[in-house]
Amino acid sequence: MRGFAARSEATTDKPATQILREKRKQDRDERDARFSTEE
């Protein structure tokens, strides 16, 4: 949780739903990258 909300909300005026959707995508992308490097 390295400042996702602070980073996205500070730089945009998009609706909260869009912010949440992008955050979920970021989380998923980072999690996938972490898993692929661990194996």
Secondary structure, DSSP 8 states (H G I E B T S, - for coil): --SHHHHHHHT----HHHHHHHHHHHHHHHHHHHHHHH-
